[in-house]
Amino acid sequence: MSIEQERKQVLGDCPDCGKDRWATVLGEKDTQWYADEAGIGGRDTFRLLECAGCRTTYYQHISISSEDAAYDTGEPIPKTTYFPSLSKRERPGWIWPMWGVDDDLVELFRCLYIALDHDLVVLAASGVRTVFDLAMAKLDVDSALTFEQKIEVLKAQGRIGQYEQEDLRTMVEAANAAMHRGWKPPPEELDTMMTTLERFIHHSFMLQGKAAKLKAKVPPKPKRKSP
């Protein structure tokens, strides 16, 4: 029997395929610990896994502590973490075609999604403002202006309407609260911030160019014949 056949299979959360997918254990280490003074103990299992489907390699950590026990049975509740973690938000299909349009913006966007994936809520909320600020710089909006003034410029240029102006202003205010006051937006609020940002980026960097190409290809309206 080969080494590959002898390797055990476990269920894991593949960052590409999703939750509870069979994976091959490439490496594993168990450690036990006990704190005499506190009277608690536990065990940590570290694994390097390879997804049986897509062959992606990722890390799994299973932690068991006597302090984390079920209320009814008293049995320890394992805590499992992964790296890379599962995606918390689906990437829009238009993100990757932006490579070549603006690589800096795409790279910053990629970092923002990584923060979301790892539940770095304050960092993700702050990153929303950072991406938006870079986008405005790419649109030649004066970087010395305040965010309020920058949004006014976008409206004056016809890039956004009244509703978009209010949405962007609220998005920036939420990001400011995270950056300066440590506010941790709940998932639904963070989702709204991301949706607002994605809509603005898509329209400003991808949709406008496509709309211009479409306009050039639309046949002109035929002239009315004189009665």
N, C-alpha and C positions, 0 to 999 in steps of 0.2 A: 504494500500500500504506500502511495506517495505521500509526501509531506502535505500537499494540497488537500488530499482526501482525508488526512487525519485531522486537519484543522476544524475546530467546532464552529457551528453556525449559531448565531443568536439574532434576536430581533433588535433593530435599532432604527433611529430616525435619520434616514439619509437626507442630506441637504438638497439633493436633486430630485430623488424619487418620492420622498415624503415619509410619513410616520409608519412605524411597525413594518419595516422591510427586512428580509433576511440578509444577514451580512456574515462574512467570514472574519474570524478573529485572527488578525495578523500578529498581535502581541497583547499580552495581558499581565497585569501585576496587581496583587492583593496586598493591602497593608491593614493591620489592626492597631488600634490605639486604645489607651485607657488612662483616664485622669484620676489618680487615686484621691487627690484632695477634694475633687468634685463628685466622685462616685459615678462617673459616666464613662461610656466607651462607645466604640463603633468600628466600622470597617469601610475601607475605600477600595473600589475596584476600578482600575484604569485600563482601558482597552483601545487598541488601534484597530479599526474595522474597515473592511472593504465591502461595499454594497454588492450583493450577488447579482443585481440587475445591471446597474450602470457602471459598476467597478470604481465608483468614487471612494476615496479613502477619507475617513473622518475619525474623530476622537470621541470616546464615550467615557463618562465618569459617573459611577454609581456610588452614592454616599449613604451609609446607614449609621444612625446615631441613636443611642438609647434615649436621648431627649426628644427625638421626633417619633412619637409613638401614637398609634390609634387610640382614641379615647375609650372605645368600647372593649377592645381586645388587649390593649397594651402592647401589641406587636409593633416593632419599629417600621416606619414607613420609608422606603428607599426614595432618595432624590436623585434623579438622573439629569445630567447636563451633557450638551454636545457642542462640539466645535468642528466645522462651522455649524451654526444652529439652523433650524428650519426657517424658511422665509416667512416673515410676519406680514409682508405686503407684496402682492404680485407686482413685478416690474412691468410697466406699460410697454407694449410692443414697439413703440416708437423710440424708446430710449437708445437702444443699440445702433439703429440707423443714424443717430446723431454723431457717432464717431466720424470724424472727417468734417462735420459741420462745426462742432466745437468740442474738442477733446477735453479741455479743462473743465467745462461744465458737466460733461458726462462722468468724468472721474470724481468730481465732487458729489454728484448725484449718487454714484456707486457707494461712496463712503457714507452717505446719509442712509441708504438702505441697509448697510451693514449695522449701523447704530440701531435701526429699527429692529433688525433680526435678533439682536442681542439685548433687547429691552433696555437700552440706554436712553430712557425717555427724555430726560433733560437735554442730553447731548443731541438727540434727534430733533427736538423742538428748536434748539438753538441753530442746528444745521439748516433748518428750513429757511431761516433768515439769511444765513450765509450764502446758500445757493441763490436765493432771490437777489441778494446784493450783487453777486457776480454776474447774474443774468442781466441786471440793469446796466452794469458796467459794459457788458458786451453789446448792449443796445445804445451805447454812447450817452447814457444819462450821467450827468456830472456827479462824480463820486463825493464831492464836497457837500452836496445837499443832504438834508435830513431825509429819512425814509418818507415822511409825510410829503416833503417837497418832491421827492423822486416819483412818488405815485401820482402826484399832480401833473408832473411832466409827462408821464405815460398817458394820462388822460388827455392832456392838451395835444399830444402827438397823434391821438386817435388810436392808440394801441389797445386801450381798454375803455369800457363804458362805465356808466355810473354804478351798476351792480358789481362789476369786477373791481372797481375802485374801493368799494366798501368791504368786499371780501378780502382784498389784499391788505387793507388797513387793519382789519381784525386779525389776519394771519400774523402780521408783523407785531401787533400788540401782544398776542399770545406768545410769540417767540421771545419778545422782550421780557415778559413775565418769567419765562423759563430761565433766561440768561442772567437776569439781574436779581430775581427774587426767589429763585430755586423752585418755581412752580412746576409740578409734575402733571402735565395734562393727561386725563384719562384717555383710554384707547379711542373713544368716539371723537374727542376733541382733536387728538393728534391725527386721526384719519381725515377730519375736515381740513386741517392745515395742509396735509399732504395733497389732498384732492385739489385744493386751491392752487398750490404751487405747481403741481403737474399740469393743470389746465392752462396756467399762464405760460409755462415753458413750452408746452406743445404748440399753443397758438402762436407764440412769438418766434419760435425757431424752426418749426416744422410746417405748421398748417399754412402760414401766410405765403411761404414760397410755393407750396403746392396749389394754393388758391390762385396765385398769379399765373402759374402754368395752365391751370384749368381755364382761366379767363381768356388766355390767348388762343385756346383751342375751341372755344364755344363759337359756333357760326353766328354771324350777325343776324339780327332780326330783319326779315325782308321788308323793303319799303312798301308802303301802301300805294296802290294804284290810284291815280286821280280818277274821280267819278266822271 
